[in-house]
Amino acid sequence: MGKPPNRFGPPGKAGRDRGERRETPRQDAGARPGGQRPDFRRGPKPPRPEPSAGVALMWGYHTVREALRSPRREIRRLIATRAAAERIAPEIAARGLEPVIVEADAIAARLPQDAVHQGLLIEVKPLEPIELADLPAGGLILVLDQVTDPHNFGAIVRTAAAFAVDAIVTTERHSPQLGGVLAKSASGALEHVPLCCVVNLARAMEALEDMGYQRVGLDSDAPASLADLPLARPLALVLGAEGKGLRRLTRENCDALARLDLPGAIRSLNVSNACAVALTMVGMKLR
């Protein structure tokens, strides 16, 4: 077996000499009011089986920290390494949680291969989706037409949070689970952008029309440029899945189709990148 990693040096540096005592962490790390450090003693390894139905796994520093800070998020259990627990000690204390302290490999054993967990794993209940009727009267929303890749979906949620999008409308079926890889890719943004899950997207698009929303679908072959299209709130920006793009009924329920005019040889972008470019243009036009 090799030497344990150096907790205080960069990766690749030599660890402690064999037999050297572990250095005691700084007494002020993660201290509670009054100077008392939280007692993060190592407990038993968490059971290997996946969580029960209705419970999702979320991991990574930003994802877990934002979930702990969200009053809407129900946390079932927090599993962490000692160092990671000390890093988010204020959030743990505010929630009144008792983390299960384990080694990093115990967390990795429960996650997809190569998952970057940063010593943090939580079992949570998914957030309750909102209804179409809850969408704001003058809102800016995204409509996702069967975007199934969790990395793309998570990146879109993160971009939506950065651009103050009011909500994301998606389908109950043909959408990724709202946890795991998606939550990691969203990097905490799931706590900040409400999701509206609908059974039939075409009917939801009709309802958006009744609510006064201008529905603009992104299509690389559209006749109009998004930069030239008159836009106004409330606005629904509609994005299709990788490869397939917008489905026929979705296209028919758009008020306009628009393309992104790009200066280079490639005319289309990954859906999450296209979302970021489109929201930049929309933000400038809606000021």
C-alpha positions as protocol buffer text, in pm:
chain_id: "A"
residue {
  index: 1
  type: MET
  ca { x: 0 y: 0 z: 0 }
}
residue {
  index: 2
  type: GLY
  ca { x: 122 y: 352 z: -74 }
}
residue {
  index: 3
  type: LYS
  ca { x: 157 y: 640 z: 161 }
}
residue {
  index: 4
  type: PRO
  ca { x: -153 y: 846 z: 246 }
}
residue {
  index: 5
  type: PRO
  ca { x: -192 y: 1168 z: 46 }
}
residue {
  index: 6
  type: ASN
  ca { x: -61 y: 1496 z: 184 }
}
residue {
  index: 7
  type: ARG
  ca { x: -367 y: 1684 z: 314 }
}
residue {
  index: 8
  type: PHE
  ca { x: -196 y: 2020 z: 294 }
}
residue {
  index: 9
  type: GLY
  ca { x: 10 y: 1999 z: -28 }
}
residue {
  index: 10
  type: PRO
  ca { x: -92 y: 1986 z: -395 }
}
residue {
  index: 11
  type: PRO
  ca { x: -163 y: 1650 z: -562 }
}
residue {
  index: 12
  type: GLY
  ca { x: 149 y: 1458 z: -647 }
}
residue {
  index: 13
  type: LYS
  ca { x: 355 y: 1583 z: -351 }
}
residue {
  index: 14
  type: ALA
  ca { x: 505 y: 1327 z: -119 }
}
residue {
  index: 15
  type: GLY
  ca { x: 295 y: 1223 z: 174 }
}
residue {
  index: 16
  type: ARG
  ca { x: 399 y: 1197 z: 537 }
}
residue {
  index: 17
  type: ASP
  ca { x: 682 y: 972 z: 639 }
}
residue {
  index: 18
  type: ARG
  ca { x: 564 y: 626 z: 736 }
}
residue {
  index: 19
  type: GLY
  ca { x: 467 y: 618 z: 1100 }
}
residue {
  index: 20
  type: GLU
  ca { x: 437 y: 997 z: 1132 }
}
residue {
  index: 21
  type: ARG
  ca { x: 139 y: 1099 z: 1340 }
}
residue {
  index: 22
  type: ARG
  ca { x: -154 y: 1264 z: 1161 }
}
residue {
  index: 23
  type: GLU
  ca { x: -147 y: 1637 z: 1220 }
}
residue {
  index: 24
  type: THR
  ca { x: -443 y: 1763 z: 1421 }
}
residue {
  index: 25
  type: PRO
  ca { x: -672 y: 1991 z: 1212 }
}
residue {
  index: 26
  type: ARG
  ca { x: -676 y: 2358 z: 1307 }
}
residue {
  index: 27
  type: GLN
  ca { x: -901 y: 2414 z: 1601 }
}
residue {
  index: 28
  type: ASP
  ca { x: -1086 y: 2700 z: 1433 }
}
residue {
  index: 29
  type: ALA
  ca { x: -1182 y: 2496 z: 1123 }
}
residue {
  index: 30
  type: GLY
  ca { x: -1558 y: 2482 z: 1098 }
}
residue {
  index: 31
  type: ALA
  ca { x: -1595 y: 2609 z: 1453 }
}
residue {
  index: 32
  type: ARG
  ca { x: -1940 y: 2666 z: 1588 }
}
residue {
  index: 33
  type: PRO
  ca { x: -2034 y: 2986 z: 1772 }
}
residue {
  index: 34
  type: GLY
  ca { x: -1854 y: 2983 z: 2103 }
}
residue {
  index: 35
  type: GLY
  ca { x: -1544 y: 2812 z: 1965 }
}
residue {
  index: 36
  type: GLN
  ca { x: -1668 y: 2452 z: 1984 }
}
residue {
  index: 37
  type: ARG
  ca { x: -1572 y: 2241 z: 1680 }
}
residue {
  index: 38
  type: PRO
  ca { x: -1834 y: 2010 z: 1534 }
}
residue {
  index: 39
  type: ASP
  ca { x: -1772 y: 1647 z: 1628 }
}
residue {
  index: 40
  type: PHE
  ca { x: -1722 y: 1475 z: 1293 }
}
residue {
  index: 41
  type: ARG
  ca { x: -1608 y: 1136 z: 1420 }
}
residue {
  index: 42
  type: ARG
  ca { x: -1596 y: 861 z: 1165 }
}
residue {
  index: 43
  type: GLY
  ca { x: -1897 y: 634 z: 1165 }
}
residue {
  index: 44
  type: PRO
  ca { x: -1976 y: 310 z: 986 }
}
residue {
  index: 45
  type: LYS
  ca { x: -1968 y: 292 z: 608 }
}
residue {
  index: 46
  type: PRO
  ca { x: -2305 y: 366 z: 446 }
}
residue {
  index: 47
  type: PRO
  ca { x: -2486 y: 66 z: 300 }
}
residue {
  index: 48
  type: ARG
  ca { x: -2409 y: -5 z: -65 }
}
residue {
  index: 49
  type: PRO
  ca { x: -2770 y: -40 z: -198 }
}
residue {
  index: 50
  type: GLU
  ca { x: -2915 y: 252 z: -389 }
}
residue {
  index: 51
  type: PRO
  ca { x: -3167 y: 481 z: -214 }
}
residue {
  index: 52
  type: SER
  ca { x: -3531 y: 381 z: -202 }
}
residue {
  index: 53
  type: ALA
  ca { x: -3784 y: 506 z: -456 }
}
residue {
  index: 54
  type: GLY
  ca { x: -3843 y: 878 z: -438 }
}
residue {
  index: 55
  type: VAL
  ca { x: -3493 y: 951 z: -305 }
}
residue {
  index: 56
  type: ALA
  ca { x: -3209 y: 1080 z: -523 }
}
residue {
  index: 57
  type: LEU
  ca { x: -2833 y: 1095 z: -478 }
}
residue {
  index: 58
  type: MET
  ca { x: -2650 y: 1425 z: -520 }
}
residue {
  index: 59
  type: TRP
  ca { x: -2277 y: 1482 z: -484 }
}
residue {
  index: 60
  type: GLY
  ca { x: -2006 y: 1744 z: -516 }
}
residue {
  index: 61
  type: TYR
  ca { x: -1921 y: 2054 z: -313 }
}
residue {
  index: 62
  type: HIS
  ca { x: -2136 y: 2318 z: -486 }
}
residue {
  index: 63
  type: THR
  ca { x: -2428 y: 2080 z: -537 }
}
residue {
  index: 64
  type: VAL
  ca { x: -2439 y: 1966 z: -174 }
}
residue {
  index: 65
  type: ARG
  ca { x: -2374 y: 2311 z: -27 }
}
residue {
  index: 66
  type: GLU
  ca { x: -2658 y: 2471 z: -225 }
}
residue {
  index: 67
  type: ALA
  ca { x: -2893 y: 2185 z: -135 }
}
residue {
  index: 68
  type: LEU
  ca { x: -2814 y: 2234 z: 234 }
}
residue {
  index: 69
  type: ARG
  ca { x: -2880 y: 2607 z: 199 }
}
residue {
  index: 70
  type: SER
  ca { x: -3216 y: 2555 z: 25 }
}
residue {
  index: 71
  type: PRO
  ca { x: -3514 y: 2555 z: 262 }
}
residue {
  index: 72
  type: ARG
  ca { x: -3717 y: 2369 z: -2 }
}
residue {
  index: 73
  type: ARG
  ca { x: -3480 y: 2072 z: -16 }
}
residue {
  index: 74
  type: GLU
  ca { x: -3545 y: 1777 z: 216 }
}
residue {
  index: 75
  type: ILE
  ca { x: -3218 y: 1609 z: 311 }
}
residue {
  index: 76
  type: ARG
  ca { x: -3245 y: 1246 z: 418 }
}
residue {
  index: 77
  type: ARG
  ca { x: -2878 y: 1180 z: 492 }
}
residue {
  index: 78
  type: LEU
  ca { x: -2537 y: 1344 z: 448 }
}
residue {
  index: 79
  type: ILE
  ca { x: -2231 y: 1126 z: 393 }
}
residue {
  index: 80
  type: ALA
  ca { x: -1893 y: 1298 z: 391 }
}
residue {
  index: 81
  type: THR
  ca { x: -1524 y: 1272 z: 451 }
}
residue {
  index: 82
  type: ARG
  ca { x: -1399 y: 1447 z: 762 }
}
residue {
  index: 83
  type: ALA
  ca { x: -1228 y: 1726 z: 565 }
}
residue {
  index: 84
  type: ALA
  ca { x: -1532 y: 1787 z: 342 }
}
residue {
  index: 85
  type: ALA
  ca { x: -1766 y: 1798 z: 642 }
}
residue {
  index: 86
  type: GLU
  ca { x: -1547 y: 2061 z: 807 }
}
residue {
  index: 87
  type: ARG
  ca { x: -1551 y: 2263 z: 485 }
}
residue {
  index: 88
  type: ILE
  ca { x: -1930 y: 2301 z: 496 }
}
residue {
  index: 89
  type: ALA
  ca { x: -1964 y: 2291 z: 875 }
}
residue {
  index: 90
  type: PRO
  ca { x: -2182 y: 2608 z: 893 }
}
residue {
  index: 91
  type: GLU
  ca { x: -2437 y: 2463 z: 648 }
}
residue {
  index: 92
  type: ILE
  ca { x: -2441 y: 2130 z: 833 }
}
residue {
  index: 93
  type: ALA
  ca { x: -2493 y: 2303 z: 1167 }
}
residue {
  index: 94
  type: ALA
  ca { x: -2772 y: 2523 z: 1027 }
}
residue {
  index: 95
  type: ARG
  ca { x: -2957 y: 2211 z: 915 }
}
residue {
  index: 96
  type: GLY
  ca { x: -2896 y: 2029 z: 1243 }
}
residue {
  index: 97
  type: LEU
  ca { x: -2758 y: 1728 z: 1056 }
}
residue {
  index: 98
  type: GLU
  ca { x: -2530 y: 1455 z: 1186 }
}
residue {
  index: 99
  type: PRO
  ca { x: -2313 y: 1355 z: 888 }
}
residue {
  index: 100
  type: VAL
  ca { x: -2191 y: 1000 z: 843 }
}
residue {
  index: 101
  type: ILE
  ca { x: -1813 y: 1035 z: 825 }
}
residue {
  index: 102
  type: VAL
  ca { x: -1640 y: 788 z: 592 }
}
residue {
  index: 103
  type: GLU
  ca { x: -1335 y: 755 z: 372 }
}
residue {
  index: 104
  type: ALA
  ca { x: -1355 y: 887 z: 17 }
}
residue {
  index: 105
  type: ASP
  ca { x: -1357 y: 542 z: -140 }
}
residue {
  index: 106
  type: ALA
  ca { x: -1676 y: 453 z: 49 }
}
residue {
  index: 107
  type: ILE
  ca { x: -1851 y: 742 z: -126 }
}
residue {
  index: 108
  type: ALA
  ca { x: -1701 y: 657 z: -464 }
}
residue {
  index: 109
  type: ALA
  ca { x: -1832 y: 300 z: -432 }
}
residue {
  index: 110
  type: ARG
  ca { x: -2189 y: 427 z: -446 }
}
residue {
  index: 111
  type: LEU
  ca { x: -2144 y: 656 z: -746 }
}
residue {
  index: 112
  type: PRO
  ca { x: -2086 y: 623 z: -1120 }
}
residue {
  index: 113
  type: GLN
  ca { x: -1728 y: 557 z: -1220 }
}
residue {
  index: 114
  type: ASP
  ca { x: -1511 y: 871 z: -1224 }
}
residue {
  index: 115
  type: ALA
  ca { x: -1778 y: 1077 z: -1045 }
}
residue {
  index: 116
  type: VAL
  ca { x: -1614 y: 1382 z: -884 }
}
residue {
  index: 117
  type: HIS
  ca { x: -1777 y: 1380 z: -541 }
}
residue {
  index: 118
  type: GLN
  ca { x: -1525 y: 1599 z: -351 }
}
residue {
  index: 119
  type: GLY
  ca { x: -1600 y: 1402 z: -36 }
}
residue {
  index: 120
  type: LEU
  ca { x: -1971 y: 1487 z: -23 }
}
residue {
  index: 121
  type: LEU
  ca { x: -2283 y: 1280 z: -93 }
}
residue {
  index: 122
  type: ILE
  ca { x: -2642 y: 1343 z: 11 }
}
residue {
  index: 123
  type: GLU
  ca { x: -2964 y: 1149 z: -16 }
}
residue {
  index: 124
  type: VAL
  ca { x: -3249 y: 1389 z: -91 }
}
residue {
  index: 125
  type: LYS
  ca { x: -3610 y: 1404 z: -194 }
}
residue {
  index: 126
  type: PRO
  ca { x: -3656 y: 1566 z: -537 }
}
residue {
  index: 127
  type: LEU
  ca { x: -3802 y: 1915 z: -531 }
}
residue {
  index: 128
  type: GLU
  ca { x: -4170 y: 1942 z: -612 }
}
residue {
  index: 129
  type: PRO
  ca { x: -4222 y: 2081 z: -964 }
}
residue {
  index: 130
  type: ILE
  ca { x: -4436 y: 2389 z: -1015 }
}
residue {
  index: 131
  type: GLU
  ca { x: -4752 y: 2407 z: -1228 }
}
residue {
  index: 132
  type: LEU
  ca { x: -4789 y: 2601 z: -1553 }
}
residue {
  index: 133
  type: ALA
  ca { x: -5029 y: 2832 z: -1371 }
}
residue {
  index: 134
  type: ASP
  ca { x: -4744 y: 2925 z: -1136 }
}
residue {
  index: 135
  type: LEU
  ca { x: -4533 y: 3076 z: -1414 }
}
residue {
  index: 136
  type: PRO
  ca { x: -4493 y: 3454 z: -1377 }
}
residue {
  index: 137
  type: ALA
  ca { x: -4706 y: 3680 z: -1595 }
}
residue {
  index: 138
  type: GLY
  ca { x: -4401 y: 3862 z: -1735 }
}
residue {
  index: 139
  type: GLY
  ca { x: -4153 y: 3581 z: -1713 }
}
residue {
  index: 140
  type: LEU
  ca { x: -3858 y: 3451 z: -1913 }
}
residue {
  index: 141
  type: ILE
  ca { x: -3870 y: 3070 z: -1931 }
}
residue {
  index: 142
  type: LEU
  ca { x: -3703 y: 2784 z: -2114 }
}
residue {
  index: 143
  type: VAL
  ca { x: -3896 y: 2499 z: -2275 }
}
residue {
  index: 144
  type: LEU
  ca { x: -3696 y: 2179 z: -2331 }
}
residue {
  index: 145
  type: ASP
  ca { x: -3829 y: 1938 z: -2592 }
}
residue {
  index: 146
  type: GLN
  ca { x: -3704 y: 1597 z: -2479 }
}
residue {
  index: 147
  type: VAL
  ca { x: -3352 y: 1701 z: -2381 }
}
residue {
  index: 148
  type: THR
  ca { x: -3248 y: 1369 z: -2229 }
}
residue {
  index: 149
  type: ASP
  ca { x: -2872 y: 1401 z: -2177 }
}
residue {
  index: 150
  type: PRO
  ca { x: -2815 y: 1478 z: -1804 }
}
residue {
  index: 151
  type: HIS
  ca { x: -2495 y: 1671 z: -1870 }
}
residue {
  index: 152
  type: ASN
  ca { x: -2669 y: 1900 z: -2120 }
}
residue {
  index: 153
  type: PHE
  ca { x: -2978 y: 1935 z: -1902 }
}
residue {
  index: 154
  type: GLY
  ca { x: -2769 y: 2019 z: -1597 }
}
residue {
  index: 155
  type: ALA
  ca { x: -2562 y: 2273 z: -1790 }
}
residue {
  index: 156
  type: ILE
  ca { x: -2884 y: 2437 z: -1913 }
}
residue {
  index: 157
  type: VAL
  ca { x: -3014 y: 2463 z: -1555 }
}
residue {
  index: 158
  type: ARG
  ca { x: -2686 y: 2622 z: -1448 }
}
residue {
  index: 159
  type: THR
  ca { x: -2703 y: 2872 z: -1735 }
}
residue {
  index: 160
  type: ALA
  ca { x: -3068 y: 2945 z: -1654 }
}
residue {
  index: 161
  type: ALA
  ca { x: -2975 y: 3030 z: -1296 }
}
residue {
  index: 162
  type: ALA
  ca { x: -2696 y: 3260 z: -1415 }
}
residue {
  index: 163
  type: PHE
  ca { x: -2937 y: 3449 z: -1646 }
}
residue {
  index: 164
  type: ALA
  ca { x: -3221 y: 3471 z: -1389 }
}
residue {
  index: 165
  type: VAL
  ca { x: -3456 y: 3252 z: -1593 }
}
residue {
  index: 166
  type: ASP
  ca { x: -3786 y: 3219 z: -1406 }
}
residue {
  index: 167
  type: ALA
  ca { x: -3854 y: 2850 z: -1478 }
}
residue {
  index: 168
  type: ILE
  ca { x: -3783 y: 2555 z: -1707 }
}
residue {
  index: 169
  type: VAL
  ca { x: -4067 y: 2360 z: -1864 }
}
residue {
  index: 170
  type: THR
  ca { x: -3987 y: 2000 z: -1955 }
}
residue {
  index: 171
  type: THR
  ca { x: -4164 y: 1670 z: -2015 }
}
residue {
  index: 172
  type: GLU
  ca { x: -4227 y: 1410 z: -1745 }
}
residue {
  index: 173
  type: ARG
  ca { x: -4108 y: 1140 z: -1983 }
}
residue {
  index: 174
  type: HIS
  ca { x: -3795 y: 1158 z: -2198 }
}
residue {
  index: 175
  type: SER
  ca { x: -3619 y: 1375 z: -1941 }
}
residue {
  index: 176
  type: PRO
  ca { x: -3329 y: 1275 z: -1713 }
}
residue {
  index: 177
  type: GLN
  ca { x: -3370 y: 1216 z: -1341 }
}
residue {
  index: 178
  type: LEU
  ca { x: -3337 y: 1533 z: -1137 }
}
residue {
  index: 179
  type: GLY
  ca { x: -3035 y: 1423 z: -937 }
}
residue {
  index: 180
  type: GLY
  ca { x: -2708 y: 1242 z: -988 }
}
residue {
  index: 181
  type: VAL
  ca { x: -2513 y: 1350 z: -1297 }
}
residue {
  index: 182
  type: LEU
  ca { x: -2769 y: 1619 z: -1381 }
}
residue {
  index: 183
  type: ALA
  ca { x: -2742 y: 1777 z: -1037 }
}
residue {
  index: 184
  type: LYS
  ca { x: -2362 y: 1765 z: -1049 }
}
residue {
  index: 185
  type: SER
  ca { x: -2362 y: 1934 z: -1392 }
}
residue {
  index: 186
  type: ALA
  ca { x: -2603 y: 2198 z: -1261 }
}
residue {
  index: 187
  type: SER
  ca { x: -2355 y: 2272 z: -978 }
}
residue {
  index: 188
  type: GLY
  ca { x: -2623 y: 2378 z: -728 }
}
residue {
  index: 189
  type: ALA
  ca { x: -2851 y: 2554 z: -976 }
}
residue {
  index: 190
  type: LEU
  ca { x: -3135 y: 2302 z: -927 }
}
residue {
  index: 191
  type: GLU
  ca { x: -3208 y: 2484 z: -602 }
}
residue {
  index: 192
  type: HIS
  ca { x: -3259 y: 2816 z: -783 }
}
residue {
  index: 193
  type: VAL
  ca { x: -3456 y: 2744 z: -1103 }
}
residue {
  index: 194
  type: PRO
  ca { x: -3808 y: 2600 z: -1063 }
}
residue {
  index: 195
  type: LEU
  ca { x: -3896 y: 2313 z: -1295 }
}
residue {
  index: 196
  type: CYS
  ca { x: -4240 y: 2257 z: -1446 }
}
residue {
  index: 197
  type: CYS
  ca { x: -4292 y: 1898 z: -1566 }
}
residue {
  index: 198
  type: VAL
  ca { x: -4577 y: 1842 z: -1813 }
}
residue {
  index: 199
  type: VAL
  ca { x: -4728 y: 1529 z: -1966 }
}
residue {
  index: 200
  type: ASN
  ca { x: -4793 y: 1675 z: -2313 }
}
residue {
  index: 201
  type: LEU
  ca { x: -4558 y: 1947 z: -2435 }
}
residue {
  index: 202
  type: ALA
  ca { x: -4776 y: 2052 z: -2729 }
}
residue {
  index: 203
  type: ARG
  ca { x: -5069 y: 2123 z: -2498 }
}
residue {
  index: 204
  type: ALA
  ca { x: -4836 y: 2305 z: -2258 }
}
residue {
  index: 205
  type: MET
  ca { x: -4721 y: 2524 z: -2548 }
}
residue {
  index: 206
  type: GLU
  ca { x: -5086 y: 2604 z: -2625 }
}
residue {
  index: 207
  type: ALA
  ca { x: -5138 y: 2698 z: -2261 }
}
residue {
  index: 208
  type: LEU
  ca { x: -4837 y: 2929 z: -2278 }
}
residue {
  index: 209
  type: GLU
  ca { x: -4999 y: 3105 z: -2573 }
}
residue {
  index: 210
  type: ASP
  ca { x: -5315 y: 3157 z: -2366 }
}
residue {
  index: 211
  type: MET
  ca { x: -5096 y: 3306 z: -2093 }
}
residue {
  index: 212
  type: GLY
  ca { x: -4955 y: 3559 z: -2340 }
}
residue {
  index: 213
  type: TYR
  ca { x: -4610 y: 3405 z: -2383 }
}
residue {
  index: 214
  type: GLN
  ca { x: -4419 y: 3467 z: -2703 }
}
residue {
  index: 215
  type: ARG
  ca { x: -4286 y: 3121 z: -2800 }
}
residue {
  index: 216
  type: VAL
  ca { x: -3958 y: 3125 z: -2993 }
}
residue {
  index: 217
  type: GLY
  ca { x: -3801 y: 2798 z: -3104 }
}
residue {
  index: 218
  type: LEU
  ca { x: -3430 y: 2768 z: -3180 }
}
residue {
  index: 219
  type: ASP
  ca { x: -3354 y: 2601 z: -3513 }
}
residue {
  index: 220
  type: SER
  ca { x: -3028 y: 2624 z: -3709 }
}
residue {
  index: 221
  type: ASP
  ca { x: -3229 y: 2624 z: -4035 }
}
residue {
  index: 222
  type: ALA
  ca { x: -3483 y: 2886 z: -3928 }
}
residue {
  index: 223
  type: PRO
  ca { x: -3558 y: 3171 z: -4171 }
}
residue {
  index: 224
  type: ALA
  ca { x: -3502 y: 3446 z: -3914 }
}
residue {
  index: 225
  type: SER
  ca { x: -3205 y: 3534 z: -3697 }
}
residue {
  index: 226
  type: LEU
  ca { x: -3266 y: 3557 z: -3322 }
}
residue {
  index: 227
  type: ALA
  ca { x: -3070 y: 3882 z: -3325 }
}
residue {
  index: 228
  type: ASP
  ca { x: -3324 y: 4037 z: -3567 }
}
residue {
  index: 229
  type: LEU
  ca { x: -3641 y: 3897 z: -3411 }
}
residue {
  index: 230
  type: PRO
  ca { x: -3857 y: 4138 z: -3206 }
}
residue {
  index: 231
  type: LEU
  ca { x: -3881 y: 3995 z: -2853 }
}
residue {
  index: 232
  type: ALA
  ca { x: -4089 y: 4088 z: -2550 }
}
residue {
  index: 233
  type: ARG
  ca { x: -4186 y: 3945 z: -2215 }
}
residue {
  index: 234
  type: PRO
  ca { x: -4336 y: 3705 z: -2132 }
}
residue {
  index: 235
  type: LEU
  ca { x: -4103 y: 3497 z: -2345 }
}
residue {
  index: 236
  type: ALA
  ca { x: -4057 y: 3120 z: -2379 }
}
residue {
  index: 237
  type: LEU
  ca { x: -3734 y: 3012 z: -2548 }
}
residue {
  index: 238
  type: VAL
  ca { x: -3782 y: 2659 z: -2685 }
}
residue {
  index: 239
  type: LEU
  ca { x: -3487 y: 2422 z: -2732 }
}
residue {
  index: 240
  type: GLY
  ca { x: -3486 y: 2078 z: -2892 }
}
residue {
  index: 241
  type: ALA
  ca { x: -3290 y: 1765 z: -2816 }
}
residue {
  index: 242
  type: GLU
  ca { x: -2947 y: 1684 z: -2952 }
}
residue {
  index: 243
  type: GLY
  ca { x: -2972 y: 1543 z: -3303 }
}
residue {
  index: 244
  type: LYS
  ca { x: -3352 y: 1549 z: -3334 }
}
residue {
  index: 245
  type: GLY
  ca { x: -3405 y: 1917 z: -3265 }
}
residue {
  index: 246
  type: LEU
  ca { x: -3761 y: 2040 z: -3219 }
}
residue {
  index: 247
  type: ARG
  ca { x: -4036 y: 1789 z: -3285 }
}
residue {
  index: 248
  type: ARG
  ca { x: -4306 y: 1872 z: -3541 }
}
residue {
  index: 249
  type: LEU
  ca { x: -4583 y: 1960 z: -3294 }
}
residue {
  index: 250
  type: THR
  ca { x: -4343 y: 2169 z: -3089 }
}
residue {
  index: 251
  type: ARG
  ca { x: -4239 y: 2363 z: -3399 }
}
residue {
  index: 252
  type: GLU
  ca { x: -4602 y: 2417 z: -3498 }
}
residue {
  index: 253
  type: ASN
  ca { x: -4677 y: 2564 z: -3155 }
}
residue {
  index: 254
  type: CYS
  ca { x: -4399 y: 2822 z: -3177 }
}
residue {
  index: 255
  type: ASP
  ca { x: -4482 y: 3179 z: -3275 }
}
residue {
  index: 256
  type: ALA
  ca { x: -4146 y: 3204 z: -3452 }
}
residue {
  index: 257
  type: LEU
  ca { x: -3841 y: 2994 z: -3528 }
}
residue {
  index: 258
  type: ALA
  ca { x: -3502 y: 3160 z: -3501 }
}
residue {
  index: 259
  type: ARG
  ca { x: -3143 y: 3064 z: -3574 }
}
residue {
  index: 260
  type: LEU
  ca { x: -2819 y: 3173 z: -3413 }
}
residue {
  index: 261
  type: ASP
  ca { x: -2600 y: 3344 z: -3674 }
}
residue {
  index: 262
  type: LEU
  ca { x: -2243 y: 3241 z: -3600 }
}
residue {
  index: 263
  type: PRO
  ca { x: -1931 y: 3374 z: -3775 }
}
residue {
  index: 264
  type: GLY
  ca { x: -1749 y: 3041 z: -3804 }
}
residue {
  index: 265
  type: ALA
  ca { x: -1782 y: 2737 z: -4027 }
}
residue {
  index: 266
  type: ILE
  ca { x: -1998 y: 2542 z: -3777 }
}
residue {
  index: 267
  type: ARG
  ca { x: -2362 y: 2651 z: -3790 }
}
residue {
  index: 268
  type: SER
  ca { x: -2499 y: 2462 z: -3491 }
}
residue {
  index: 269
  type: LEU
  ca { x: -2400 y: 2430 z: -3126 }
}
residue {
  index: 270
  type: ASN
  ca { x: -2445 y: 2183 z: -2847 }
}
residue {
  index: 271
  type: VAL
  ca { x: -2789 y: 2254 z: -2697 }
}
residue {
  index: 272
  type: SER
  ca { x: -2648 y: 2381 z: -2367 }
}
residue {
  index: 273
  type: ASN
  ca { x: -2405 y: 2614 z: -2546 }
}
residue {
  index: 274
  type: ALA
  ca { x: -2681 y: 2733 z: -2779 }
}
residue {
  index: 275
  type: CYS
  ca { x: -2891 y: 2808 z: -2471 }
}
residue {
  index: 276
  type: ALA
  ca { x: -2616 y: 3027 z: -2325 }
}
residue {
  index: 277
  type: VAL
  ca { x: -2566 y: 3221 z: -2651 }
}
residue {
  index: 278
  type: ALA
  ca { x: -2941 y: 3265 z: -2699 }
}
residue {
  index: 279
  type: LEU
  ca { x: -2995 y: 3389 z: -2343 }
}
residue {
  index: 280
  type: THR
  ca { x: -2714 y: 3641 z: -2390 }
}
residue {
  index: 281
  type: MET
  ca { x: -2891 y: 3780 z: -2699 }
}
residue {
  index: 282
  type: VAL
  ca { x: -3232 y: 3769 z: -2532 }
}
residue {
  index: 283
  type: GLY
  ca { x: -3097 y: 3949 z: -2225 }
}
residue {
  index: 284
  type: MET
  ca { x: -2966 y: 4236 z: -2436 }
}
residue {
  index: 285
  type: LYS
  ca { x: -3294 y: 4267 z: -2629 }
}
residue {
  index: 286
  type: LEU
  ca { x: -3517 y: 4259 z: -2319 }
}
residue {
  index: 287
  type: ARG
  ca { x: -3331 y: 4527 z: -2126 }
}
